[in-house]
Amino acid sequence: MGAERESVIGGGAVGTAGPLDLTVDAHVHTGFSAGRDAVGVVVSAADRAGLTALTLADQAGPDTAWLSAYADAVRRARHRTEMTLRVAAEVEVVRPDGWLALPADLTQLDALSVAISALPYGDELLDARAIRTRVAAGELSAEQVAELLVAATVQGLERACRYVPTQLARPLALLAQAGVDDTAVSPALLADLASACRTTGTLVEISEAWRSPSPRLVGLLRDASVSLVPASDARYAAEVGGWQYLRRV
């Protein structure tokens, strides 16, 4: 393990401000939620890929009733591998103040992976198409979208870190989906995001599946001493630990 690497949260997930450790996959899905394969199948695929640490981060919310069974499956898998396995859940920010759609019981979790799939805007959640429509109509500017997204992200991380260690899933990917160039993220906004990540001890995932954040933002976050970690966001076992985008960035 290189001297530049720093263990940010317990259980083996490692973030770095230098070269990424591509033997770590910080975000994969299983058949419990958005994935297609059982926990054991995903772990076996990660072993074959030569990984040393794996975070299972299925999507969860207030109605999720399977967290105990999910955690039990991961604990059983720990007996069959030398990899470090962590139990996490991907949760959504659903209000501008960073309110999270949390499962009722967080005691099973080693981490929360915080995501924003729709922009909290007043009492609404704007998906990518709605954002495009508002921008085209002049109701929102690209800069306002970026400001709202960063603010909600920062407050979501601050809320999540009160419970368990945090990760940031597919950072600012909603901008690209909505056709907003990430140059709308001003230096001041990026500084706010970087400061929140450092203060909360958040690992920022570089997502293979979502190609997010962009190479430009990856460089700026690294320059801001934010801890970065590879994340395949795999939905199929065969995709775990498969890096193309990450090798480029």
Order of alpha helices (4+ residues) and beta strands (2+ residues): beta-beta-beta-alpha-beta-alpha-beta-beta-beta-beta-alpha-alpha-beta-alpha-alpha-beta-alpha-beta-alpha
